[in-house]
Amino acid sequence: MPVTSQLLRALPRSKVLASSLLPCQQHQSQFGPVAHLPASRQSSHMWQRRQPSRSYQTSSVLHSYILTPPQVNSILKANEYSFKVPEFDGKNVSSVMGFESNQLPANAPIEDRRSAATCLQTRGMLLGVFDGHAGCACAQALSERLFYYIAVSLLPHDTLCELEAAVEAGRALSPILQWHKHPNDYFSREAQRLYFNSLRTYWQELIDLTSPGDVPDTREALLNAFKRLDNDISLEAQVGDPNAFLHYWVLRVAFSGATACVAHIDGPDLFIANAGDARAVLGVQEEDGSFSAHTLSNDHSAQNESEVARIRSEHPASERKTVIRQERLLGLLMPFRAFGDVKFKWSIELQKRVLESGPDQLHENEHTKFIPPNYHTPPYLTAEPEITYHKLRPQDRFLVIGSDGLWETLHRQEVIRIVGEYLTGVHQHQPLKVGGYRVTLGQMQGLLEERKARASSAFEDQNAATHLMRHAVGNNEFGTVDHERLSKMLSLPEELARMYRDDITIIITQFNPHVIGAQRQEGQS
């Protein structure tokens, strides 16, 4: 099949049906030491997402160009990041060896965000993918704030009291998190004080609710952190701010939305907290050396029957036919759980009051005045996560967390196979499948030669997430990377790129089987 024909297959669907909400603006990155509590960022967006209808276009519309391999590599590697857990006395005593991540924009600018950090006052590592919609503002806020809320939720009572005492005395705070960030994954400083005040109010309440000697429960900490941050996002937008920029910013965060998939790894204990349609999948190595996929999260969408039943049970029977229409919440929103998105949470009266008192920029946009159809019994949307626990085993070799842009292009088993073969260098060749295509012997020979060349060049990528992204964007119908297709997909102009794929964000965490085995034995003794 010609590459242009492959590109013109049915277009994927948009996450939200709507027009532009608020134009995102980019500005220069700013950085701070790890001790800094989060700040906000004025960011990004395009609400013009993929349309749900099938759409076919002639090749004359595709003003794409053939990029050279170095040009392709430059694009694919622009946002890659890797972190290796430090060794002590020549040994890695952590269950996590390290992680590799990457992002590839489709929106201009990208609406996905990623975060990774080590908890300094407790134990464990946090990794998360945040998929924004209606702009990037909410995803940006989550990338800066959610891990602080989780880390504070995990602190024992005495440490919370020490934090509060330091603030009262005007002393510097001990760092809570050590961030592992690509230079593009930045914090800005405009909302630092606002974010800090909200976080401080949260830990003050935790001090009142806990007692000395209490041991925080990880599952409960994740649940409370998600719900509290979403509540703070809503409250900040309702209260507003005397500073005109901050007032505008908190409204942008609240009226946009984002899904979140977060992993907390402490020794052999792996927790996944998921709200939305990003996904976490474990790569398990079988005795024969092959890899199998073990999914640790459920998509919160119309394809999840229990999620559909949950939403219908929360609203009157009279809304049964309208609460989910065309596989979308109220006919508009594809993820059934998300942060922000106050247009699906606030009453109509509250929405009108907040918007009337908001800055002029909001009044210039028709979407902000739009009320979803059949909007009778809000809230329709929640940020409460579904939490999964898994005790790591030596055969659990790696974890892939990806935004839905990855899973739309590759099946989970294919994702795990690609990553497993990359990490081990062992290629499990399956019988070559050509589907329903008619293939000549010459074409078959070409495919086999391509497979051989692919195996010998598998390590041109130094980052597992980049390697997986190359397959996600460049795979042809035979499951091999087609350079011409990859080149065309990466050279599509901004106004077309989002029509053919979503933003892709990937974090691949590699586990240490020897440490995990020893930790499991210690836990059993």
N, C-alpha and C positions, 0 to 999 in steps of 0.2 A: 504494500500500500504506500503511495507517495507520502512524503512527510507532510506536505500541505494538506492532504486529505486527512491525515491523522489529526492535525491541529484543528480541523473543522468538524470533528465529531461533536455530538451534543454538548452544549456548554454546561458546566456545573452550576449549581444553584446558589443564589445569594442567601446570606444568613438573615438579612433583614430586608423587608420590602419597604423602601422609602426613598426620598430624595435627600440631598445634602442637609446635614444638621448644622454643623458649625465648622467653618474652615479651620483646619489645623495649621499651625505655624511652627516652623522649625527655628531653633536658635542654637547658639553655640553650646557645646557640652560644658558642664561644670562638674568638678569632682571634689570629694571631701574625704577625710580620713574615716576609717571604719567605725570610729566612735560616734560619728555624727548620726543623729536620728534622722529619719527620712525627710526629704523635702520634695516639692512637686516640680513639675516641669511643664512648660507650655509646649504642647505638642501638636499633633498631627492630623490629618485625616482625609478620607474620601468616603462618603456614605454610598457612593454609586457602586453597589455590589452586583454580583452576577445575577441575572434574571432567571426565574424559574422555568421559563418556556424554552423549548428547543430552538436553537438559532443556528442557521447555516449561512455562511458568507462565502463570496467568491474569493479566489486567491489574490485577486487584484487589490483587495482591501488590506492584505497582510504585508505591510511594508517592513518586513523583517530581513535580516541580512545574515550571511554565513560568517560566523565568528571563527577565528583561528582557535586551536586548542589552548594556547596561552591566554587568549582573551576570555574564553569560557572559564578557565581556572581562576582567573582574576575575579570574575563575577561571583563564582561559587564560593571562593575562599575569603571574600571581603569581610564577612562577619563571623568567621569561625573562631572558636575559643576552646582552650583546653586547660585543665587543672589536674595536677597530680598531687595526691595527698602526701605530705612530707613523711619521710622515714625517720625513725628514732633508733640510734645505734645500729643503723643498717637494716632495720626491719620496719615493715609496714604493719602497724598494730591495728589498723582500721579495717573494717569490713569493706570499705570503699577504697578502691585503688586510685580512682580519679574519674573525671567525666570530660566529655567533649560535646560541644554544642555548636549550632549554626542557625542562621536565619536567612531566608531568601524572600525579598519583598515581591508582592504582586500589586498591592495597593501603593499609592504614591502620596505620602510616605507609608511605610509599613504600619499595620495596626496590631500586630503581634508584639508581645514582650516576653522576656525570659529573666529568671533570677536564679542565683545559686549563692548559698552562704553557709558558713559553719557557725553553729551555736557555740558561743564562747563561755557562757556562764552555766550552761547545761551541757549535754552531750548531743552529738548527732549532726547531720547535714540536711539542709533544706534545698530542694530543687523544684522549680515551678515554671510552667508555661501558661501564659495569659493571652487569650485570643480576643481582641477587641472587635466591636462592631459599632456602627454609627460614629466612627472616629476612634482615635487611639487614646483619648484622655483617660478613660476608666482603666484600661489595661496598663497605662503608664503609672497611674496611682497605685494599682495593685502591686506592680513590680517593685515599687519603693516601700510600700507600707505593710503588706500582708505578712511578710516574714517577721517583722517587728512584733506584730500582734500575736503571732504564733509563739515567738521566743518568749515574750512576756507571759503568755498563758502557761508556759512550761516552767516558769521560775517558781521556786519554793517561796513560802511566805516571808522568811527572813530576808531573802535577797530582794524581794519587792520592797520591803521596809527600808533596806539599805539604799535602794534607788531613790525612794521618796525623800529620805533624809539628806542625800547628796543634793537633790534639787532644792530643798528647803534651805540648805546651808550655802548654796551657790557654788558647790564644788563640781569639778568635772566628773561626768558619769563614766563608769567603767564600760568599755565596749560590750555590746550585747551580741553583735554579729560581726563576723569577718566576711565581707562580700567578695565574691569571685566574679568580676565583671569585665566584659569586653569594653573598650573605650566608648563604643556607641551606646552601651547600656548605662546611661548616665542618670544621676540625680541632678536636679536643679535646686535652687535655694529659695525660690519665691514663697512657697507655702510651708517652709520648714517649721516655723513657729506654730502655725495652725495645726500641722500634723502632730507635732510634739505635744501640744496641749490636749488633743484628742486621745493620744496614746497614754498620756499621764493620767487623765481622768479614768481611763480603763484600768490602769494598774492600781489606782487608788481604790476602785471598786473591788478589785480582786483582793486587796489587803483586807477590806472589810468582810469579804466572804470566806476567807481562808483562816486557818489557825496555824501556829507554829508546829512543825513536824508533819504537816500535810504533804503528801507526795502527789504532784499533779499527774493526772491521767492523760496520756498522749491523745487518745481518741477524743476525750472531752475538750482538751486544749485546742485541737484542730477545729472541732465543731464551733466552739465559742469564738475563736479568732475570726473565722469566716463570717459568722453572723454579726459579730460586733463591728467589724470593719464596714460591712455593707450598711449597717445602721448608722455608723458615723458619717459615711458618704452622704446618706440621705439627710441626716440632721444638719450637716455643714451647709448643704444646699438650701435648706429651709431657713436657717439663721442668717446666711449671707455673711458679708464681711465689709467693713468700712472701706477697705482698700478695693478700688474698682477692679483691678486686675484679678485679685483673689476671688472677689464675688463672681466675676465672669468664669474663672477657672473652676470653682467648686460646682457651678451649674453645668459646665461642660462635662465634668467627671460624672455627675449624677444622671444627666440625660443621655450620655453614651452608655455603653455596656461592655462587659467582658466576662468570658468564662475563665475558669481556673482549674488547673490540675497540678497538685503539689505532692511531692514525696518527702517524707521525713524518715531518715535512715539512721538508726542508732544500734550499732552492733548487728545482731541478726534480725532485729525488729524493723520491719518495713511497713510504714503506713502510707496509704494513698488517700488524699482528700480531693474529691473531684466534684465540680459544679459546672455542668455544661457538656460540651462535645469534644474537648481535647481528650486524649487517651493515654493510659500507661500500660505497657505490655512488657512482660518479663521474658527474657531469652533463656531457655532451659536447655542444657546440653544433655542429650540422651547417651546411653551406653555405647551406641554405635558411632558417636561423634557428631551426629546430626543435631539440629536445633529445632525446638518446638516453641510455640508461642503460648504464653499463659497470661490472659488478659486480667488486669487488676482493677479496671474501672469500667463502669457502664455509661454509655452515652445517654444523656438526658435529652431525648428527642422523641419524635413521633414513632420512631422504629422501636422504642422501648415500651412494651405493652404495660409494664408495671408503672412506668412514669405517666403514661396516658391515663391509667386508672387513678393514680394519685391526684392528678390535676382535676379530673372530673368529679372525684369524691369531695373536693374542697369547694365546689360551687353547686348552686341549686340545679335540680334536674332540668329546669327550664333552659339552662345554658348548655346542656349536653352537646347540642349540635353546633354551638357557636364558639365554645371555649377553645376548641382545636379545629381549625379549618385548613384544608389544603396542607396538612401536616405541619402547621405552624400555630403557635400560640396566638389566639384571636385572629388567625389568618395572616399574621405579620412576622412573628419571631420564631426562628428555627430551634435554638437551644431553649429548653424548658427550665433551666436554672442559670442564673447569671447575677453578677454584681451590677450595681447601677440600674440602668433601665427604669428610672422612676416613673416613666409613662405607663408602665405595667404594674406599678406598685402603689402610687399615690392616688388618693381620691381626685375626682375631677375638680372639686373646689380647691384643694390644696395646690394642684398644678396651676390653676388660673391665678391664685394668690401669689405664688412664688414667681411666676413669669411676669406678672404685672409690676412687681417690685424689682425685677431684674434689670440688667443693663440694656441699653438700646439695641445692642447687637442681636439679642434674642428676639426682639420684636420684628426684626427685619427678615426673619426666617419663618416661613409658613409651617414648617414641620413642628416647631415648638408649640404651635397653637392646635395641632392636630390631636384629637382624642381617638384612641383605637376603637373600632366598631364593636358594638355589643359589650360595652364596658360598664358592667353593672355592679359587680361584687369584688373590687380589688382588695388585697393584692392578688395578682395572677402569677407572679413570678417570685422565686426565692433564691437566695444565695447559699442556702443550707447545703453543705456538701454531703455526698455519700462517701463513707469512709470504709476502706478495705484494709485488713491486716494480713500480712504474710510473714511467716518466720522463714528467713533465708536459709537455703540449703547449699551445700558445696556445688551442686549441679546448676544452681541459679547463677548464670555468668554475667548478665547485664540487664539493665532496665532502659527501655526507650519511652520517653515522654514526648509526645508530639501534638501539635495543633491539628485541627481537622484537615488542614491543607495537605498534610502527609498522608492521612488515612484515606482521603478521597482518591489518591493516585495509586497507592499500593495496598494490597491485602496484608493484614497483620503477620501472617505466616511468611509472606515474601519479605517483609521488613526484617523479621528475625533471622531469616536465612541469609539475607544480604549482610547484615551486621555480624552475625556469627562467623560467616566465612571470611569476612574482612579481618576480624579480630584474631582468628586462629590460623588463617592462611590455608585452611583446608576447604576445598570446594567439593560439595556433594552434588555431582552431576546427575541430574534427573534425565529420563528419556526426553529428547527434544520434541516439544509439542508445537504444532503449527495451527492448532484450532481448526477452523473450517476453511483455511486458505489453501489454494492449490499451489503447491511448491514443486518446482522442477528439481531434478537431481543436481543441476548446477547451483540453484538457489540453496538447496540443502547443504551442499559442500561449503558455500559461502557462509552460511549460518554456523556450521561447525568450526570453520576457521576463525570466525568472529568470536565464538565462545573461547577458543584456545587463546586468542590474542587478549581477550578480556581477563582470563585467568592470569596471564603473565604480567598484565599491567594493572592488576587490582590494587597495587600499593602506591599508585601515583598520588593518591590522597593521603595526607598525613593525619587526617582527622576523620573518625568514623562517621560523624554526623554529615560531613561534606560528602563522603562516599555514598551515604544513603540518599542524600539530596540529589546527587548526580543521577541516581537510578530513578528517583521519584519524578524528576522532570524529563529525563532523557530516555526512559525505557520505551521500546517499541512493542508491537503486538506479540513479539516472540520472547519478551522478557529480557532483552539485552539493551545496553545503552547505545543509542543511535546518535552519533555526533551531529548529524545534520538536523535531526529533530531537536536535540538539546540546544543547538545553536539558534535555531529559529525561535524556540520558546523563550530563550534568554534575551533575544534581540527584539522582541515585540515592543512596540511603543507603549508608554504608560497607559494610554487610554484603552489599549486592547489587552494588556497582560492580565488584568483582573477578570476579563471575560473567559479566560481559558484555565486559570488556576487561582488558588487562594494563596495568601501568605503562608509560608512553611517555616515552622520553628521546631527544632529537634534538640533534645538533650539525651545523651547516651551515657549512662553511668555504669562503670565496669566494677564488678565485685571481686573480692579476694577470697577464693574458695578455701584456702588453707586457714585463714583467720576465721572464717565463718564456721568451718568444721570444728576448730578449737573452741570457739565461743559456744557452739551448741553443746559440746561435751561438758563445758563448765556449767552451763545452765542446767544440765541433767544431773550433775553430781551434787 
